[in-house]
């Protein structure tokens, strides 16, 4: 009697569907090697097993229409694999313990695409998001699924370069245009006031406003800091001191003092140091 027939008999006796399996087993009668199975929830799997668990390359089909093709380790998606979602989107890349983690590419249902690093199912690390509708893209850092850190939003004829936090540009940045000019400024982000009757526990609606720096503001940004001024003062004093020493040396030369031997010795020390 086959395994399929045995399980079918058990199903008839208990009245509860316990699934089906057809494939290889080990000495302990565990599913081991290549096999096909229909799970109690009507999902199906075809691929490799190890000691009763999905392990290795396989294809898992969900009864709702989703599908995963890739590697398993102890019943979990782990390694390289592709998941086809019900809405038409698709992820192909690295998995760790059933979660998207590592490098992967996600094709969204609306045509957008993300290529980059993942952690615990979220975009995290360096990555690029392509917007299908506008042709623009974001290239930069992500944190827990949101644009956070240094990045660039690249459009057809210009781009914005600066820092982002939770999907919004914040702080100093600049717009760079293809015609060769730049506009430097900063983004100020604020939360919109709640409307009457709005849920107070709902997350605030954030807005960003671009403030271009004026000529005076740019001049202030280019002015040296107090530390730079201190360093400049020291350099000027050293320059004046050296100038005075040069003058004394000229006076000594005019008075008939011969420093040629000293100069030659210093030159030899310098050559030795260079060697």
C-alpha positions as CSV (number, residue, x, y, z in Angstrom):
1,X,0.0,0.0,0.0
2,X,1.4,3.4,-1.0
3,X,1.9,6.3,1.4
4,X,-0.9,8.2,-0.5
5,X,-3.3,5.4,0.1
6,X,-2.4,5.1,3.8
7,X,-3.0,8.8,4.4
8,X,-6.2,8.7,2.4
9,X,-7.5,5.9,4.6
10,X,-6.6,7.8,7.7
11,X,-8.4,10.8,6.3
12,X,-11.6,8.8,5.8
13,X,-11.4,7.3,9.3
14,X,-10.9,10.6,11.1
15,X,-12.9,12.9,8.8
16,X,-10.1,15.4,8.9
17,X,-7.9,16.1,5.9
18,X,-4.3,15.4,7.1
19,X,-2.6,16.0,3.7
20,X,-0.8,13.8,1.2
21,X,2.8,12.9,0.5
22,X,4.4,11.0,-2.3
23,X,8.2,10.7,-2.3
24,X,11.3,9.4,-0.6
25,X,11.7,8.6,3.0
26,X,14.6,7.6,5.3
27,X,14.9,4.6,7.6
28,X,12.9,6.5,10.3
29,X,10.1,6.8,7.8
30,X,10.6,10.6,7.7
31,X,10.2,12.5,4.5
32,X,13.7,12.6,3.2
33,X,14.9,13.4,-0.3
34,X,12.6,14.4,-3.2
35,X,8.9,14.4,-2.7
36,X,5.5,16.0,-3.4
37,X,3.1,17.0,-0.7
38,X,-0.4,18.5,-0.2
39,X,-0.6,20.1,3.2
40,X,-3.7,20.0,5.4
41,X,-4.5,23.6,4.6
42,X,-4.5,22.6,0.8
43,X,-1.1,24.3,0.1
44,X,1.3,22.2,-1.9
45,X,5.0,21.6,-2.0
46,X,7.3,19.9,-4.4
47,X,11.0,19.6,-3.7
48,X,13.5,18.3,-1.3
49,X,13.1,17.2,2.4
50,X,15.5,16.4,5.1
51,X,14.4,14.6,8.2
52,X,10.7,15.5,7.6
53,X,11.2,19.2,6.9
54,X,11.5,21.1,3.7
55,X,15.2,21.5,3.1
56,X,16.9,22.5,-0.2
57,X,15.4,23.6,-3.5
58,X,11.6,23.5,-3.8
59,X,8.4,25.1,-4.9
60,X,5.7,26.0,-2.5
61,X,2.2,26.9,-3.9
62,X,-0.3,28.6,-1.7
63,X,-4.0,27.9,-2.2
64,X,-4.6,31.6,-2.6
65,X,-2.4,31.7,-5.7
66,X,0.9,32.9,-4.3
67,X,4.1,30.9,-5.0
68,X,7.6,30.6,-3.8
69,X,10.4,29.0,-5.7
70,X,13.7,28.7,-4.0
71,X,15.8,27.4,-1.1
72,X,14.6,26.1,2.2
73,X,16.3,25.3,5.5
74,X,14.3,23.4,8.1
75,X,10.9,24.4,6.7
76,X,11.8,28.1,6.3
77,X,12.6,30.2,3.2
78,X,16.4,30.6,3.6
79,X,18.9,31.4,0.9
80,X,18.0,32.5,-2.6
81,X,14.4,32.5,-3.8
82,X,11.6,34.2,-5.7
83,X,8.2,34.9,-4.2
84,X,5.2,35.7,-6.5
85,X,2.5,37.7,-4.6
86,X,-1.2,37.7,-5.2
87,X,-1.2,41.4,-6.4
88,X,1.3,40.7,-9.2
89,X,4.3,41.9,-7.4
90,X,7.5,39.8,-7.1
91,X,10.5,39.6,-4.9
92,X,13.7,37.8,-6.0
93,X,16.7,37.7,-3.8
94,X,18.0,36.6,-0.4
95,X,16.0,35.2,2.5
96,X,16.8,34.5,6.1
97,X,14.4,32.6,8.4
98,X,11.3,33.3,6.2
99,X,12.1,37.0,5.9
100,X,13.6,39.1,3.1
101,X,17.1,39.9,4.2
102,X,20.3,40.6,2.3
103,X,20.3,41.8,-1.3
104,X,17.1,41.5,-3.3
105,X,15.0,43.1,-6.0
106,X,11.3,43.8,-5.5
107,X,9.0,44.4,-8.5
108,X,5.9,46.2,-7.3
109,X,2.4,45.9,-8.8
110,X,2.4,49.5,-9.9
111,X,5.6,49.1,-11.9
112,X,8.0,50.6,-9.3
113,X,11.1,48.6,-8.4
114,X,13.6,48.5,-5.5
115,X,17.1,47.1,-5.8
116,X,19.2,46.9,-2.7
117,X,19.6,45.6,0.8
118,X,16.9,44.3,3.1
119,X,16.6,43.4,6.8
120,X,13.7,41.6,8.5
121,X,11.4,42.1,5.5
122,X,12.1,45.9,5.2
123,X,14.3,48.0,2.9
124,X,17.4,48.6,5.0
125,X,20.9,49.7,4.0
126,X,22.0,50.9,0.5
127,X,19.4,50.7,-2.2
128,X,17.8,52.3,-5.2
129,X,14.0,52.8,-5.7
130,X,12.7,53.4,-9.3
131,X,9.4,55.3,-9.8
132,X,7.7,53.9,-12.9
133,X,5.2,56.8,-13.3
134,X,7.8,59.6,-13.3
135,X,11.0,57.9,-14.3
136,X,12.7,59.3,-11.2
137,X,14.7,57.3,-8.7
138,X,16.1,57.6,-5.2
139,X,19.6,56.4,-4.6
140,X,20.8,56.2,-1.0
141,X,20.4,54.9,2.5
142,X,17.3,53.2,4.0
143,X,16.4,52.4,7.6
144,X,13.5,50.1,8.6
145,X,11.8,50.6,5.2
146,X,12.2,54.4,4.9
147,X,14.6,56.7,3.2
148,X,16.9,57.8,6.0
149,X,20.4,59.1,5.7
150,X,22.4,60.5,2.7
151,X,20.7,60.1,-0.6
152,X,19.9,61.6,-4.0
153,X,16.5,62.0,-5.8
154,X,17.4,62.0,-9.5
155,X,14.9,63.4,-12.0
156,X,15.1,63.8,-15.8
157,X,16.9,67.2,-15.9
158,X,18.0,67.7,-12.3
159,X,18.6,66.0,-9.0
160,X,18.5,66.7,-5.3
161,X,21.4,65.8,-3.0
162,X,21.1,65.8,0.8
163,X,20.0,64.0,3.9
164,X,16.7,62.3,4.4
165,X,14.7,61.1,7.5
166,X,11.7,58.9,7.3
167,X,11.1,59.5,3.6
168,X,11.5,63.3,3.8
169,X,14.5,65.5,2.9
170,X,15.7,67.4,5.9
171,X,18.5,69.9,6.6
172,X,21.1,71.3,4.2
173,X,21.1,70.1,0.6
174,X,21.4,71.2,-3.0
175,X,19.7,71.0,-6.3
176,X,22.0,70.2,-9.2
177,X,20.7,71.1,-12.7
178,X,21.9,69.6,-16.0
179,X,22.7,73.1,-17.4
180,X,25.5,73.3,-14.9
181,X,24.1,75.4,-12.1
182,X,23.3,74.6,-8.5
183,X,21.0,75.9,-5.8
184,X,22.0,75.4,-2.2
185,X,19.5,75.6,0.6
186,X,17.8,73.5,3.3
187,X,14.5,71.6,3.8
188,X,12.4,72.5,6.9
189,X,10.0,69.7,7.9
190,X,7.0,70.3,10.1
191,X,3.8,68.5,11.1
192,X,0.5,69.9,9.9
193,X,-2.0,70.9,12.6
194,X,-4.7,68.4,13.3
195,X,-8.1,69.1,11.8
196,X,-11.2,69.2,13.9
197,X,-12.4,65.7,14.7
198,X,-9.1,64.1,13.6
199,X,-7.8,61.0,15.5
200,X,-5.2,62.3,17.9
201,X,-3.5,58.9,17.9
202,X,-3.0,59.0,14.1
203,X,0.5,59.7,12.9
204,X,1.1,63.4,12.0
205,X,1.0,64.5,8.4
206,X,4.5,65.9,7.6
207,X,5.3,68.6,5.0
208,X,8.7,69.8,3.8
209,X,9.5,73.3,2.6
210,X,12.6,74.2,0.6
211,X,14.4,77.4,1.7
212,X,17.0,78.6,-0.8
213,X,20.0,80.3,0.7
214,X,20.6,83.9,-0.3
215,X,23.9,85.4,-1.3
216,X,24.5,86.7,2.2
217,X,23.7,83.3,3.7
218,X,26.1,81.6,1.3
219,X,28.7,84.2,2.3
220,X,28.2,83.4,6.0
221,X,28.5,79.7,5.2
222,X,31.9,80.3,3.5
223,X,33.2,82.5,6.3
224,X,36.0,80.8,8.3
225,X,35.1,79.5,11.8
226,X,36.7,80.8,15.0
227,X,39.1,77.8,14.9
228,X,40.1,78.7,11.4
229,X,40.8,82.3,12.4
230,X,43.0,81.1,15.3
231,X,44.9,78.9,12.9
232,X,45.3,81.8,10.4
233,X,46.5,84.1,13.2
234,X,49.2,81.6,14.1
235,X,50.2,81.3,10.5
236,X,50.5,85.1,10.1
237,X,52.6,85.3,13.3
238,X,54.9,82.5,12.0
239,X,55.1,84.3,8.7
240,X,56.1,87.6,10.4
241,X,58.6,85.7,12.6
242,X,60.2,84.0,9.6
243,X,60.3,87.4,7.8
244,X,62.2,88.8,10.8
245,X,64.6,86.0,10.8
246,X,65.2,86.4,7.1
247,X,66.0,90.0,7.7
248,X,68.5,89.2,10.4
249,X,70.1,86.7,8.1
250,X,70.5,89.3,5.4
251,X,72.1,91.6,7.9
252,X,74.5,88.9,9.0
253,X,75.5,88.3,5.3
254,X,76.1,92.0,4.8
255,X,78.3,92.1,7.9
256,X,80.5,89.5,6.3
257,X,79.4,86.4,8.2
258,X,79.7,83.3,6.0
259,X,76.9,80.7,6.6
260,X,77.6,78.7,3.5
261,X,78.9,75.7,5.5
262,X,75.9,75.7,7.8
263,X,73.5,75.9,4.8
264,X,75.3,73.0,3.1
265,X,75.1,70.9,6.2
266,X,71.3,71.5,6.6
267,X,70.9,70.6,3.0
268,X,72.6,67.3,3.5
269,X,70.4,66.6,6.6
270,X,67.3,67.3,4.5
271,X,68.5,65.0,1.7
272,X,69.1,62.2,4.3
273,X,65.7,62.7,5.7
274,X,64.2,62.5,2.3
275,X,66.1,59.3,1.6
